[in-house]
Amino acid sequence: MRCIILALVGTLFAPATVHAQKFDVVSVKPSSLQGASQRSMQNLPGGRIRFIGVPLSFLIMPAYQVWDFQISGGPGWIHTEPWDILAEAEGVQGFLTIDQERPMLRALMEDRFQLKVHKETKPLPGYALVVDKNGPKLQRSTEANLSIQNGKGSLIAKKEGMLWLVGSLSQKLGCVVTDNTGLTGEFDFSLKWSPDPAENSGVPVTPTSIVDGDGPSIFTALTEQLGLRLVSQRVPAGVIVIDSVQQPSAN
């Protein structure tokens, strides 16, 4: 799932010079991979991207800068049916940036999946991240370089800010998390908890959910380890509404 976060917020590779708004070569095939743990999204040199075993929703997310829970409507297969996709922008030597990829991904989906969407703003259930009454327990970063580990039941990062934390929590909890801490600057984060079975699934995780293991829930861990707290609220959020879509023919 770390690939998804990188796809939404940017890429770590040197950018290529690209002028086209669509891929020159596209291959879309039904995938034999069924498990979510086998999914992969790769940014390759030569202006290529490869998706293995991913549903259409995994292309919609980086293309429109939303999470899965911000996709509304459409048939169920857009979240479950896996596809293998290879796309290439010809004449490119380096890596595409996410800003270059977004219009290309949208054109790919419009052409091959006949995808038509519109944007709305809707109040969605979510959380506000606030400082606990006893104060924050965060370490100001003195690191020279950024590093991130985003695992099941853990978030570890050096030289990151609150925007990264609320984005990661949104992914884990399957709902919008906003930063109401008032904390600025860069921190070293280390957060570990016993994960909820619904974590990373797009299904909202709640404080009463059952966790796997004997450790604290993510809600308790945030307070005990970082001195932060999640407050339930409804959050106005951008939503991508599916107007029409079709399964493509393989090639």
Summary of the structure (lengths in Angstrom):
residues: 251
radius of gyration: 19.0
end to end distance: 27.1
largest distance: 58.6
contacts: 759
relative contact order: 0.20
helix: 25%
strand: 34%
